[in-house]
Amino acid sequence: MKMPRRIRTHCPFCNEHNEHEIQKARKGQPSEMKWGQRQFRRVTSGYRGYPRPLPPGGKPTQKVDLRYRCTECGKAHTREGFRVSRLELEG
Ligand SMILES: [Zn+2]
């Protein structure tokens, strides 16, 4: 799916429609101290491998995580992600 890099949409901070810049959120490094990561390390260590099998039909598509940054106030907000196999920002 192709998507424009700039769209005009509602800014919840200015409470009006403004030009927004769309950025893909990047995944950070997982913290080794967090419960989920500790659990993952414990479960994958030793015999038996990955704890969660892939669902039938292959790997599901991930939801995109987009940040909409208002060009007027400079603040960013998010929207509910949608599922798409490939997202291209253009323009
Ligand atoms: Zn704004």
PDB file of the backbone (N, CA, C, O) and the ligand in Angstrom, with CONECT records:
HET     ZN  A 101       1
ATOM      1  N   MET A   1       0.845  -1.185   0.000  1.00  0.00           N
ATOM      2  CA  MET A   1       0.000   0.000   0.000  1.00  0.00           C
ATOM      3  C   MET A   1       0.883   1.238   0.000  1.00  0.00           C
ATOM      4  O   MET A   1       1.883   1.315   0.714  1.00  0.00           O
ATOM      5  N   LYS A   2       0.486   2.204  -0.819  1.00  0.00           N
ATOM      6  CA  LYS A   2       1.223   3.469  -0.869  1.00  0.00           C
ATOM      7  C   LYS A   2       0.451   4.542  -0.116  1.00  0.00           C
ATOM      8  O   LYS A   2      -0.779   4.580  -0.126  1.00  0.00           O
ATOM      9  N   MET A   3       1.208   5.404   0.531  1.00  0.00           N
ATOM     10  CA  MET A   3       0.579   6.404   1.378  1.00  0.00           C
ATOM     11  C   MET A   3       1.356   7.700   1.252  1.00  0.00           C
ATOM     12  O   MET A   3       2.586   7.665   1.221  1.00  0.00           O
ATOM     13  N   PRO A   4       0.680   8.854   1.176  1.00  0.00           N
ATOM     14  CA  PRO A   4       1.421  10.115   1.089  1.00  0.00           C
ATOM     15  C   PRO A   4       2.142  10.426   2.397  1.00  0.00           C
ATOM     16  O   PRO A   4       1.683  10.060   3.480  1.00  0.00           O
ATOM     17  N   ARG A   5       3.293  11.119   2.274  1.00  0.00           N
ATOM     18  CA  ARG A   5       4.097  11.421   3.454  1.00  0.00           C
ATOM     19  C   ARG A   5       3.483  12.548   4.283  1.00  0.00           C
ATOM     20  O   ARG A   5       3.698  12.641   5.491  1.00  0.00           O
ATOM     21  N   ARG A   6       2.713  13.400   3.603  1.00  0.00           N
ATOM     22  CA  ARG A   6       2.072  14.506   4.330  1.00  0.00           C
ATOM     23  C   ARG A   6       0.572  14.466   4.057  1.00  0.00           C
ATOM     24  O   ARG A   6       0.140  14.364   2.909  1.00  0.00           O
ATOM     25  N   ILE A   7      -0.211  14.548   5.124  1.00  0.00           N
ATOM     26  CA  ILE A   7      -1.657  14.626   4.935  1.00  0.00           C
ATOM     27  C   ILE A   7      -2.209  15.753   5.790  1.00  0.00           C
ATOM     28  O   ILE A   7      -1.591  16.174   6.768  1.00  0.00           O
ATOM     29  N   ARG A   8      -3.371  16.228   5.409  1.00  0.00           N
ATOM     30  CA  ARG A   8      -4.047  17.275   6.166  1.00  0.00           C
ATOM     31  C   ARG A   8      -5.147  16.612   6.979  1.00  0.00           C
ATOM     32  O   ARG A   8      -6.112  16.083   6.428  1.00  0.00           O
ATOM     33  N   THR A   9      -4.988  16.649   8.295  1.00  0.00           N
ATOM     34  CA  THR A   9      -5.941  15.955   9.162  1.00  0.00           C
ATOM     35  C   THR A   9      -6.056  16.680  10.489  1.00  0.00           C
ATOM     36  O   THR A   9      -5.365  17.667  10.742  1.00  0.00           O
ATOM     37  N   HIS A  10      -6.938  16.174  11.326  1.00  0.00           N
ATOM     38  CA  HIS A  10      -7.226  16.846  12.594  1.00  0.00           C
ATOM     39  C   HIS A  10      -6.079  16.675  13.584  1.00  0.00           C
ATOM     40  O   HIS A  10      -5.558  15.576  13.773  1.00  0.00           O
ATOM     41  N   CYS A  11      -5.700  17.788  14.210  1.00  0.00           N
ATOM     42  CA  CYS A  11      -4.699  17.741  15.279  1.00  0.00           C
ATOM     43  C   CYS A  11      -5.421  17.870  16.611  1.00  0.00           C
ATOM     44  O   CYS A  11      -6.101  18.871  16.838  1.00  0.00           O
ATOM     45  N   PRO A  12      -5.293  16.875  17.512  1.00  0.00           N
ATOM     46  CA  PRO A  12      -6.003  16.958  18.795  1.00  0.00           C
ATOM     47  C   PRO A  12      -5.452  18.035  19.733  1.00  0.00           C
ATOM     48  O   PRO A  12      -6.116  18.412  20.699  1.00  0.00           O
ATOM     49  N   PHE A  13      -4.246  18.530  19.455  1.00  0.00           N
ATOM     50  CA  PHE A  13      -3.659  19.558  20.316  1.00  0.00           C
ATOM     51  C   PHE A  13      -4.104  20.947  19.884  1.00  0.00           C
ATOM     52  O   PHE A  13      -4.440  21.781  20.725  1.00  0.00           O
ATOM     53  N   CYS A  14      -4.109  21.204  18.566  1.00  0.00           N
ATOM     54  CA  CYS A  14      -4.589  22.490  18.046  1.00  0.00           C
ATOM     55  C   CYS A  14      -6.112  22.488  17.909  1.00  0.00           C
ATOM     56  O   CYS A  14      -6.731  23.549  17.822  1.00  0.00           O
ATOM     57  N   ASN A  15      -6.719  21.290  17.890  1.00  0.00           N
ATOM     58  CA  ASN A  15      -8.156  21.119  17.694  1.00  0.00           C
ATOM     59  C   ASN A  15      -8.635  21.711  16.367  1.00  0.00           C
ATOM     60  O   ASN A  15      -9.709  22.307  16.281  1.00  0.00           O
ATOM     61  N   GLU A  16      -7.823  21.531  15.360  1.00  0.00           N
ATOM     62  CA  GLU A  16      -8.212  21.953  14.017  1.00  0.00           C
ATOM     63  C   GLU A  16      -7.438  21.128  12.991  1.00  0.00           C
ATOM     64  O   GLU A  16      -6.521  20.382  13.334  1.00  0.00           O
ATOM     65  N   HIS A  17      -7.822  21.278  11.741  1.00  0.00           N
ATOM     66  CA  HIS A  17      -7.139  20.533  10.689  1.00  0.00           C
ATOM     67  C   HIS A  17      -5.840  21.226  10.301  1.00  0.00           C
ATOM     68  O   HIS A  17      -5.822  22.425  10.021  1.00  0.00           O
ATOM     69  N   ASN A  18      -4.773  20.471  10.290  1.00  0.00           N
ATOM     70  CA  ASN A  18      -3.466  20.999   9.926  1.00  0.00           C
ATOM     71  C   ASN A  18      -2.716  19.967   9.097  1.00  0.00           C
ATOM     72  O   ASN A  18      -3.089  18.796   9.033  1.00  0.00           O
ATOM     73  N   GLU A  19      -1.645  20.439   8.464  1.00  0.00           N
ATOM     74  CA  GLU A  19      -0.772  19.539   7.720  1.00  0.00           C
ATOM     75  C   GLU A  19       0.001  18.665   8.713  1.00  0.00           C
ATOM     76  O   GLU A  19       0.574  19.163   9.682  1.00  0.00           O
ATOM     77  N   HIS A  20       0.006  17.352   8.452  1.00  0.00           N
ATOM     78  CA  HIS A  20       0.726  16.426   9.324  1.00  0.00           C
ATOM     79  C   HIS A  20       1.749  15.646   8.517  1.00  0.00           C
ATOM     80  O   HIS A  20       1.526  15.292   7.359  1.00  0.00           O
ATOM     81  N   GLU A  21       2.872  15.391   9.164  1.00  0.00           N
ATOM     82  CA  GLU A  21       3.900  14.565   8.555  1.00  0.00           C
ATOM     83  C   GLU A  21       3.794  13.162   9.147  1.00  0.00           C
ATOM     84  O   GLU A  21       3.692  13.004  10.363  1.00  0.00           O
ATOM     85  N   ILE A  22       3.817  12.158   8.298  1.00  0.00           N
ATOM     86  CA  ILE A  22       3.648  10.778   8.765  1.00  0.00           C
ATOM     87  C   ILE A  22       5.011  10.122   8.892  1.00  0.00           C
ATOM     88  O   ILE A  22       5.813  10.151   7.959  1.00  0.00           O
ATOM     89  N   GLN A  23       5.270   9.529  10.054  1.00  0.00           N
ATOM     90  CA  GLN A  23       6.516   8.798  10.264  1.00  0.00           C
ATOM     91  C   GLN A  23       6.173   7.407  10.764  1.00  0.00           C
ATOM     92  O   GLN A  23       5.236   7.220  11.539  1.00  0.00           O
ATOM     93  N   LYS A  24       6.949   6.434  10.307  1.00  0.00           N
ATOM     94  CA  LYS A  24       6.819   5.087  10.845  1.00  0.00           C
ATOM     95  C   LYS A  24       7.546   5.039  12.181  1.00  0.00           C
ATOM     96  O   LYS A  24       8.680   5.504  12.302  1.00  0.00           O
ATOM     97  N   ALA A  25       6.880   4.470  13.182  1.00  0.00           N
ATOM     98  CA  ALA A  25       7.530   4.311  14.479  1.00  0.00           C
ATOM     99  C   ALA A  25       8.483   3.137  14.394  1.00  0.00           C
ATOM    100  O   ALA A  25       8.145   2.083  13.855  1.00  0.00           O
ATOM    101  N   ARG A  26       9.673   3.327  14.931  1.00  0.00           N
ATOM    102  CA  ARG A  26      10.648   2.245  14.899  1.00  0.00           C
ATOM    103  C   ARG A  26      10.625   1.502  16.219  1.00  0.00           C
ATOM    104  O   ARG A  26      10.407   2.078  17.285  1.00  0.00           O
ATOM    105  N   LYS A  27      10.856   0.214  16.112  1.00  0.00           N
ATOM    106  CA  LYS A  27      10.887  -0.610  17.310  1.00  0.00           C
ATOM    107  C   LYS A  27      12.218  -0.416  18.016  1.00  0.00           C
ATOM    108  O   LYS A  27      13.279  -0.459  17.393  1.00  0.00           O
ATOM    109  N   GLY A  28      12.148  -0.201  19.328  1.00  0.00           N
ATOM    110  CA  GLY A  28      13.374  -0.021  20.097  1.00  0.00           C
ATOM    111  C   GLY A  28      13.962  -1.352  20.497  1.00  0.00           C
ATOM    112  O   GLY A  28      13.366  -2.404  20.265  1.00  0.00           O
ATOM    113  N   GLN A  29      15.118  -1.303  21.093  1.00  0.00           N
ATOM    114  CA  GLN A  29      15.767  -2.510  21.586  1.00  0.00           C
ATOM    115  C   GLN A  29      14.978  -3.022  22.792  1.00  0.00           C
ATOM    116  O   GLN A  29      14.684  -2.234  23.690  1.00  0.00           O
ATOM    117  N   PRO A  30      14.620  -4.327  22.851  1.00  0.00           N
ATOM    118  CA  PRO A  30      13.867  -4.797  24.014  1.00  0.00           C
ATOM    119  C   PRO A  30      14.731  -4.752  25.275  1.00  0.00           C
ATOM    120  O   PRO A  30      15.900  -5.137  25.260  1.00  0.00           O
ATOM    121  N   SER A  31      14.130  -4.273  26.365  1.00  0.00           N
ATOM    122  CA  SER A  31      14.856  -4.186  27.621  1.00  0.00           C
ATOM    123  C   SER A  31      14.976  -5.568  28.239  1.00  0.00           C
ATOM    124  O   SER A  31      13.985  -6.282  28.390  1.00  0.00           O
ATOM    125  N   GLU A  32      16.204  -5.940  28.596  1.00  0.00           N
ATOM    126  CA  GLU A  32      16.451  -7.287  29.126  1.00  0.00           C
ATOM    127  C   GLU A  32      15.894  -7.450  30.533  1.00  0.00           C
ATOM    128  O   GLU A  32      15.801  -8.573  31.031  1.00  0.00           O
ATOM    129  N   MET A  33      15.525  -6.362  31.176  1.00  0.00           N
ATOM    130  CA  MET A  33      15.010  -6.447  32.542  1.00  0.00           C
ATOM    131  C   MET A  33      13.502  -6.625  32.586  1.00  0.00           C
ATOM    132  O   MET A  33      12.954  -6.959  33.637  1.00  0.00           O
ATOM    133  N   LYS A  34      12.815  -6.408  31.463  1.00  0.00           N
ATOM    134  CA  LYS A  34      11.353  -6.485  31.461  1.00  0.00           C
ATOM    135  C   LYS A  34      10.890  -7.931  31.608  1.00  0.00           C
ATOM    136  O   LYS A  34      11.584  -8.868  31.212  1.00  0.00           O
ATOM    137  N   TRP A  35       9.687  -8.092  32.194  1.00  0.00           N
ATOM    138  CA  TRP A  35       9.187  -9.422  32.496  1.00  0.00           C
ATOM    139  C   TRP A  35       9.065 -10.259  31.225  1.00  0.00           C
ATOM    140  O   TRP A  35       9.494 -11.413  31.208  1.00  0.00           O
ATOM    141  N   GLY A  36       8.505  -9.716  30.193  1.00  0.00           N
ATOM    142  CA  GLY A  36       8.281 -10.478  28.969  1.00  0.00           C
ATOM    143  C   GLY A  36       9.569 -10.979  28.364  1.00  0.00           C
ATOM    144  O   GLY A  36       9.644 -12.112  27.888  1.00  0.00           O
ATOM    145  N   GLN A  37      10.597 -10.125  28.382  1.00  0.00           N
ATOM    146  CA  GLN A  37      11.885 -10.497  27.814  1.00  0.00           C
ATOM    147  C   GLN A  37      12.592 -11.548  28.672  1.00  0.00           C
ATOM    148  O   GLN A  37      13.243 -12.449  28.144  1.00  0.00           O
ATOM    149  N   ARG A  38      12.462 -11.428  29.986  1.00  0.00           N
ATOM    150  CA  ARG A  38      13.047 -12.437  30.893  1.00  0.00           C
ATOM    151  C   ARG A  38      12.374 -13.789  30.663  1.00  0.00           C
ATOM    152  O   ARG A  38      13.036 -14.826  30.607  1.00  0.00           O
ATOM    153  N   GLN A  39      11.032 -13.757  30.530  1.00  0.00           N
ATOM    154  CA  GLN A  39      10.269 -14.971  30.269  1.00  0.00           C
ATOM    155  C   GLN A  39      10.720 -15.598  28.959  1.00  0.00           C
ATOM    156  O   GLN A  39      10.916 -16.810  28.874  1.00  0.00           O
ATOM    157  N   PHE A  40      10.882 -14.762  27.940  1.00  0.00           N
ATOM    158  CA  PHE A  40      11.294 -15.237  26.616  1.00  0.00           C
ATOM    159  C   PHE A  40      12.661 -15.890  26.683  1.00  0.00           C
ATOM    160  O   PHE A  40      12.865 -16.958  26.105  1.00  0.00           O
ATOM    161  N   ARG A  41      13.609 -15.259  27.386  1.00  0.00           N
ATOM    162  CA  ARG A  41      14.960 -15.828  27.534  1.00  0.00           C
ATOM    163  C   ARG A  41      14.920 -17.159  28.274  1.00  0.00           C
ATOM    164  O   ARG A  41      15.627 -18.100  27.914  1.00  0.00           O
ATOM    165  N   ARG A  42      14.082 -17.231  29.317  1.00  0.00           N
ATOM    166  CA  ARG A  42      14.017 -18.449  30.117  1.00  0.00           C
ATOM    167  C   ARG A  42      13.404 -19.583  29.300  1.00  0.00           C
ATOM    168  O   ARG A  42      13.879 -20.718  29.353  1.00  0.00           O
ATOM    169  N   VAL A  43      12.341 -19.274  28.538  1.00  0.00           N
ATOM    170  CA  VAL A  43      11.616 -20.310  27.802  1.00  0.00           C
ATOM    171  C   VAL A  43      12.442 -20.800  26.614  1.00  0.00           C
ATOM    172  O   VAL A  43      12.420 -21.990  26.302  1.00  0.00           O
ATOM    173  N   THR A  44      13.165 -19.909  25.953  1.00  0.00           N
ATOM    174  CA  THR A  44      13.928 -20.336  24.785  1.00  0.00           C
ATOM    175  C   THR A  44      15.263 -20.959  25.147  1.00  0.00           C
ATOM    176  O   THR A  44      15.925 -21.532  24.282  1.00  0.00           O
ATOM    177  N   SER A  45      15.678 -20.862  26.410  1.00  0.00           N
ATOM    178  CA  SER A  45      16.941 -21.483  26.764  1.00  0.00           C
ATOM    179  C   SER A  45      16.741 -22.988  26.947  1.00  0.00           C
ATOM    180  O   SER A  45      15.634 -23.445  27.234  1.00  0.00           O
ATOM    181  N   GLY A  46      17.802 -23.739  26.780  1.00  0.00           N
ATOM    182  CA  GLY A  46      17.733 -25.180  26.981  1.00  0.00           C
ATOM    183  C   GLY A  46      17.055 -25.903  25.840  1.00  0.00           C
ATOM    184  O   GLY A  46      17.058 -25.432  24.703  1.00  0.00           O
ATOM    185  N   TYR A  47      16.474 -27.049  26.146  1.00  0.00           N
ATOM    186  CA  TYR A  47      15.801 -27.837  25.116  1.00  0.00           C
ATOM    187  C   TYR A  47      14.486 -27.170  24.736  1.00  0.00           C
ATOM    188  O   TYR A  47      13.957 -26.334  25.468  1.00  0.00           O
ATOM    189  N   ARG A  48      13.976 -27.558  23.582  1.00  0.00           N
ATOM    190  CA  ARG A  48      12.754 -27.000  23.004  1.00  0.00           C
ATOM    191  C   ARG A  48      13.010 -25.555  22.589  1.00  0.00           C
ATOM    192  O   ARG A  48      13.706 -24.797  23.264  1.00  0.00           O
ATOM    193  N   GLY A  49      12.437 -25.222  21.490  1.00  0.00           N
ATOM    194  CA  GLY A  49      12.768 -23.928  20.920  1.00  0.00           C
ATOM    195  C   GLY A  49      11.763 -22.847  21.228  1.00  0.00           C
ATOM    196  O   GLY A  49      11.451 -22.565  22.385  1.00  0.00           O
ATOM    197  N   TYR A  50      11.279 -22.267  20.195  1.00  0.00           N
ATOM    198  CA  TYR A  50      10.457 -21.072  20.292  1.00  0.00           C
ATOM    199  C   TYR A  50       9.122 -21.399  20.961  1.00  0.00           C
ATOM    200  O   TYR A  50       8.499 -22.398  20.601  1.00  0.00           O
ATOM    201  N   PRO A  51       8.666 -20.600  21.912  1.00  0.00           N
ATOM    202  CA  PRO A  51       7.481 -20.957  22.688  1.00  0.00           C
ATOM    203  C   PRO A  51       6.170 -20.851  21.917  1.00  0.00           C
ATOM    204  O   PRO A  51       5.208 -21.544  22.250  1.00  0.00           O
ATOM    205  N   ARG A  52       6.110 -20.011  20.909  1.00  0.00           N
ATOM    206  CA  ARG A  52       4.828 -19.794  20.239  1.00  0.00           C
ATOM    207  C   ARG A  52       4.927 -20.254  18.792  1.00  0.00           C
ATOM    208  O   ARG A  52       5.699 -19.681  18.022  1.00  0.00           O
ATOM    209  N   PRO A  53       4.160 -21.281  18.398  1.00  0.00           N
ATOM    210  CA  PRO A  53       4.206 -21.725  17.011  1.00  0.00           C
ATOM    211  C   PRO A  53       3.549 -20.701  16.095  1.00  0.00           C
ATOM    212  O   PRO A  53       2.667 -19.957  16.523  1.00  0.00           O
ATOM    213  N   LEU A  54       3.977 -20.661  14.832  1.00  0.00           N
ATOM    214  CA  LEU A  54       3.344 -19.779  13.853  1.00  0.00           C
ATOM    215  C   LEU A  54       1.928 -20.266  13.597  1.00  0.00           C
ATOM    216  O   LEU A  54       1.711 -21.474  13.499  1.00  0.00           O
ATOM    217  N   PRO A  55       0.958 -19.367  13.485  1.00  0.00           N
ATOM    218  CA  PRO A  55      -0.412 -19.796  13.210  1.00  0.00           C
ATOM    219  C   PRO A  55      -0.525 -20.407  11.823  1.00  0.00           C
ATOM    220  O   PRO A  55       0.274 -20.082  10.945  1.00  0.00           O
ATOM    221  N   PRO A  56      -1.502 -21.287  11.606  1.00  0.00           N
ATOM    222  CA  PRO A  56      -1.658 -21.902  10.291  1.00  0.00           C
ATOM    223  C   PRO A  56      -1.917 -20.850   9.231  1.00  0.00           C
ATOM    224  O   PRO A  56      -2.620 -19.866   9.465  1.00  0.00           O
ATOM    225  N   GLY A  57      -1.339 -21.074   8.061  1.00  0.00           N
ATOM    226  CA  GLY A  57      -1.489 -20.084   6.998  1.00  0.00           C
ATOM    227  C   GLY A  57      -0.326 -19.124   6.946  1.00  0.00           C
ATOM    228  O   GLY A  57      -0.350 -18.156   6.187  1.00  0.00           O
ATOM    229  N   GLY A  58       0.699 -19.382   7.752  1.00  0.00           N
ATOM    230  CA  GLY A  58       1.896 -18.563   7.668  1.00  0.00           C
ATOM    231  C   GLY A  58       1.886 -17.393   8.627  1.00  0.00           C
ATOM    232  O   GLY A  58       0.971 -17.214   9.430  1.00  0.00           O
ATOM    233  N   LYS A  59       2.929 -16.613   8.513  1.00  0.00           N
ATOM    234  CA  LYS A  59       3.131 -15.476   9.402  1.00  0.00           C
ATOM    235  C   LYS A  59       2.077 -14.402   9.128  1.00  0.00           C
ATOM    236  O   LYS A  59       1.903 -14.008   7.975  1.00  0.00           O
ATOM    237  N   PRO A  60       1.378 -13.920  10.143  1.00  0.00           N
ATOM    238  CA  PRO A  60       0.384 -12.889   9.900  1.00  0.00           C
ATOM    239  C   PRO A  60       1.046 -11.538   9.635  1.00  0.00           C
ATOM    240  O   PRO A  60       2.187 -11.310  10.037  1.00  0.00           O
ATOM    241  N   THR A  61       0.332 -10.653   8.965  1.00  0.00           N
ATOM    242  CA  THR A  61       0.878  -9.325   8.701  1.00  0.00           C
ATOM    243  C   THR A  61       0.855  -8.531   9.992  1.00  0.00           C
ATOM    244  O   THR A  61      -0.023  -8.714  10.836  1.00  0.00           O
ATOM    245  N   GLN A  62       1.826  -7.649  10.134  1.00  0.00           N
ATOM    246  CA  GLN A  62       1.896  -6.822  11.332  1.00  0.00           C
ATOM    247  C   GLN A  62       1.118  -5.541  11.116  1.00  0.00           C
ATOM    248  O   GLN A  62       0.981  -5.057   9.993  1.00  0.00           O
ATOM    249  N   LYS A  63       0.611  -5.000  12.213  1.00  0.00           N
ATOM    250  CA  LYS A  63      -0.044  -3.702  12.124  1.00  0.00           C
ATOM    251  C   LYS A  63       1.016  -2.622  12.003  1.00  0.00           C
ATOM    252  O   LYS A  63       2.073  -2.706  12.630  1.00  0.00           O
ATOM    253  N   VAL A  64       0.732  -1.599  11.191  1.00  0.00           N
ATOM    254  CA  VAL A  64       1.679  -0.502  11.065  1.00  0.00           C
ATOM    255  C   VAL A  64       1.468   0.459  12.229  1.00  0.00           C
ATOM    256  O   VAL A  64       0.346   0.648  12.700  1.00  0.00           O
ATOM    257  N   ASP A  65       2.548   1.053  12.680  1.00  0.00           N
ATOM    258  CA  ASP A  65       2.535   1.980  13.794  1.00  0.00           C
ATOM    259  C   ASP A  65       2.996   3.329  13.254  1.00  0.00           C
ATOM    260  O   ASP A  65       4.188   3.530  13.021  1.00  0.00           O
ATOM    261  N   LEU A  66       2.070   4.242  13.056  1.00  0.00           N
ATOM    262  CA  LEU A  66       2.413   5.521  12.430  1.00  0.00           C
ATOM    263  C   LEU A  66       2.284   6.652  13.434  1.00  0.00           C
ATOM    264  O   LEU A  66       1.414   6.639  14.304  1.00  0.00           O
ATOM    265  N   ARG A  67       3.181   7.643  13.293  1.00  0.00           N
ATOM    266  CA  ARG A  67       3.103   8.857  14.097  1.00  0.00           C
ATOM    267  C   ARG A  67       2.717   9.995  13.171  1.00  0.00           C
ATOM    268  O   ARG A  67       3.322  10.190  12.117  1.00  0.00           O
ATOM    269  N   TYR A  68       1.714  10.734  13.575  1.00  0.00           N
ATOM    270  CA  TYR A  68       1.267  11.892  12.792  1.00  0.00           C
ATOM    271  C   TYR A  68       1.750  13.143  13.504  1.00  0.00           C
ATOM    272  O   TYR A  68       1.252  13.490  14.575  1.00  0.00           O
ATOM    273  N   ARG A  69       2.733  13.826  12.897  1.00  0.00           N
ATOM    274  CA  ARG A  69       3.313  14.994  13.555  1.00  0.00           C
ATOM    275  C   ARG A  69       2.772  16.261  12.902  1.00  0.00           C
ATOM    276  O   ARG A  69       2.918  16.473  11.699  1.00  0.00           O
ATOM    277  N   CYS A  70       2.142  17.097  13.728  1.00  0.00           N
ATOM    278  CA  CYS A  70       1.536  18.343  13.262  1.00  0.00           C
ATOM    279  C   CYS A  70       2.642  19.344  12.927  1.00  0.00           C
ATOM    280  O   CYS A  70       3.575  19.531  13.707  1.00  0.00           O
ATOM    281  N   THR A  71       2.531  19.977  11.773  1.00  0.00           N
ATOM    282  CA  THR A  71       3.561  20.947  11.397  1.00  0.00           C
ATOM    283  C   THR A  71       3.343  22.295  12.083  1.00  0.00           C
ATOM    284  O   THR A  71       4.242  23.136  12.087  1.00  0.00           O
ATOM    285  N   GLU A  72       2.157  22.510  12.664  1.00  0.00           N
ATOM    286  CA  GLU A  72       1.879  23.779  13.335  1.00  0.00           C
ATOM    287  C   GLU A  72       2.439  23.785  14.752  1.00  0.00           C
ATOM    288  O   GLU A  72       3.177  24.697  15.126  1.00  0.00           O
ATOM    289  N   CYS A  73       2.089  22.763  15.547  1.00  0.00           N
ATOM    290  CA  CYS A  73       2.524  22.753  16.948  1.00  0.00           C
ATOM    291  C   CYS A  73       3.698  21.807  17.169  1.00  0.00           C
ATOM    292  O   CYS A  73       4.337  21.871  18.219  1.00  0.00           O
ATOM    293  N   GLY A  74       4.003  20.927  16.209  1.00  0.00           N
ATOM    294  CA  GLY A  74       5.147  20.034  16.348  1.00  0.00           C
ATOM    295  C   GLY A  74       4.891  18.831  17.209  1.00  0.00           C
ATOM    296  O   GLY A  74       5.807  18.048  17.458  1.00  0.00           O
ATOM    297  N   LYS A  75       3.658  18.657  17.677  1.00  0.00           N
ATOM    298  CA  LYS A  75       3.356  17.493  18.506  1.00  0.00           C
ATOM    299  C   LYS A  75       2.861  16.358  17.623  1.00  0.00           C
ATOM    300  O   LYS A  75       2.314  16.579  16.543  1.00  0.00           O
ATOM    301  N   ALA A  76       3.066  15.137  18.106  1.00  0.00           N
ATOM    302  CA  ALA A  76       2.696  13.960  17.320  1.00  0.00           C
ATOM    303  C   ALA A  76       1.599  13.201  18.038  1.00  0.00           C
ATOM    304  O   ALA A  76       1.558  13.156  19.267  1.00  0.00           O
ATOM    305  N   HIS A  77       0.715  12.607  17.261  1.00  0.00           N
ATOM    306  CA  HIS A  77      -0.286  11.710  17.837  1.00  0.00           C
ATOM    307  C   HIS A  77      -0.333  10.439  16.994  1.00  0.00           C
ATOM    308  O   HIS A  77       0.233  10.379  15.902  1.00  0.00           O
ATOM    309  N   THR A  78      -1.015   9.431  17.518  1.00  0.00           N
ATOM    310  CA  THR A  78      -1.104   8.155  16.815  1.00  0.00           C
ATOM    311  C   THR A  78      -2.554   7.862  16.482  1.00  0.00           C
ATOM    312  O   THR A  78      -3.472   8.513  16.981  1.00  0.00           O
ATOM    313  N   ARG A  79      -2.735   6.893  15.650  1.00  0.00           N
ATOM    314  CA  ARG A  79      -4.056   6.373  15.333  1.00  0.00           C
ATOM    315  C   ARG A  79      -3.985   4.869  15.446  1.00  0.00           C
ATOM    316  O   ARG A  79      -2.909   4.278  15.547  1.00  0.00           O
ATOM    317  N   GLU A  80      -5.150   4.268  15.428  1.00  0.00           N
ATOM    318  CA  GLU A  80      -5.163   2.817  15.479  1.00  0.00           C
ATOM    319  C   GLU A  80      -4.504   2.271  14.216  1.00  0.00           C
ATOM    320  O   GLU A  80      -4.818   2.702  13.106  1.00  0.00           O
ATOM    321  N   GLY A  81      -3.589   1.322  14.392  1.00  0.00           N
ATOM    322  CA  GLY A  81      -2.883   0.763  13.255  1.00  0.00           C
ATOM    323  C   GLY A  81      -3.780  -0.119  12.414  1.00  0.00           C
ATOM    324  O   GLY A  81      -4.819  -0.588  12.879  1.00  0.00           O
ATOM    325  N   PHE A  82      -3.385  -0.340  11.197  1.00  0.00           N
ATOM    326  CA  PHE A  82      -4.139  -1.231  10.311  1.00  0.00           C
ATOM    327  C   PHE A  82      -3.155  -2.255   9.755  1.00  0.00           C
ATOM    328  O   PHE A  82      -1.947  -2.024   9.720  1.00  0.00           O
ATOM    329  N   ARG A  83      -3.695  -3.378   9.326  1.00  0.00           N
ATOM    330  CA  ARG A  83      -2.846  -4.461   8.844  1.00  0.00           C
ATOM    331  C   ARG A  83      -2.578  -4.309   7.357  1.00  0.00           C
ATOM    332  O   ARG A  83      -3.497  -4.165   6.549  1.00  0.00           O
ATOM    333  N   VAL A  84      -1.310  -4.344   7.020  1.00  0.00           N
ATOM    334  CA  VAL A  84      -0.920  -4.286   5.618  1.00  0.00           C
ATOM    335  C   VAL A  84       0.449  -4.947   5.520  1.00  0.00           C
ATOM    336  O   VAL A  84       1.287  -4.796   6.409  1.00  0.00           O
ATOM    337  N   SER A  85       0.668  -5.686   4.427  1.00  0.00           N
ATOM    338  CA  SER A  85       1.919  -6.423   4.325  1.00  0.00           C
ATOM    339  C   SER A  85       3.091  -5.498   4.043  1.00  0.00           C
ATOM    340  O   SER A  85       4.204  -5.749   4.506  1.00  0.00           O
ATOM    341  N   ARG A  86       2.852  -4.417   3.279  1.00  0.00           N
ATOM    342  CA  ARG A  86       3.947  -3.522   2.939  1.00  0.00           C
ATOM    343  C   ARG A  86       3.385  -2.109   2.872  1.00  0.00           C
ATOM    344  O   ARG A  86       2.353  -1.879   2.243  1.00  0.00           O
ATOM    345  N   LEU A  87       4.050  -1.177   3.508  1.00  0.00           N
ATOM    346  CA  LEU A  87       3.596   0.209   3.484  1.00  0.00           C
ATOM    347  C   LEU A  87       4.713   1.084   2.930  1.00  0.00           C
ATOM    348  O   LEU A  87       5.841   1.066   3.424  1.00  0.00           O
ATOM    349  N   GLU A  88       4.374   1.858   1.885  1.00  0.00           N
ATOM    350  CA  GLU A  88       5.344   2.768   1.312  1.00  0.00           C
ATOM    351  C   GLU A  88       4.867   4.190   1.529  1.00  0.00           C
ATOM    352  O   GLU A  88       3.732   4.537   1.200  1.00  0.00           O
ATOM    353  N   LEU A  89       5.745   5.008   2.084  1.00  0.00           N
ATOM    354  CA  LEU A  89       5.432   6.439   2.203  1.00  0.00           C
ATOM    355  C   LEU A  89       6.052   7.142   1.007  1.00  0.00           C
ATOM    356  O   LEU A  89       7.212   6.902   0.672  1.00  0.00           O
ATOM    357  N   GLU A  90       5.295   7.992   0.375  1.00  0.00           N
ATOM    358  CA  GLU A  90       5.803   8.675  -0.800  1.00  0.00           C
ATOM    359  C   GLU A  90       5.328  10.129  -0.798  1.00  0.00           C
ATOM    360  O   GLU A  90       4.406  10.512  -0.079  1.00  0.00           O
ATOM    361  N   GLY A  91       5.992  10.909  -1.626  1.00  0.00           N
ATOM    362  CA  GLY A  91       5.601  12.305  -1.769  1.00  0.00           C
ATOM    363  C   GLY A  91       6.436  13.228  -0.913  1.00  0.00           C
ATOM    364  O   GLY A  91       6.225  14.441  -0.925  1.00  0.00           O
TER     365      GLY A  91
HETATM  366 ZN    ZN A 101      -1.122  20.835  16.142  1.00  0.00          ZN2+
END
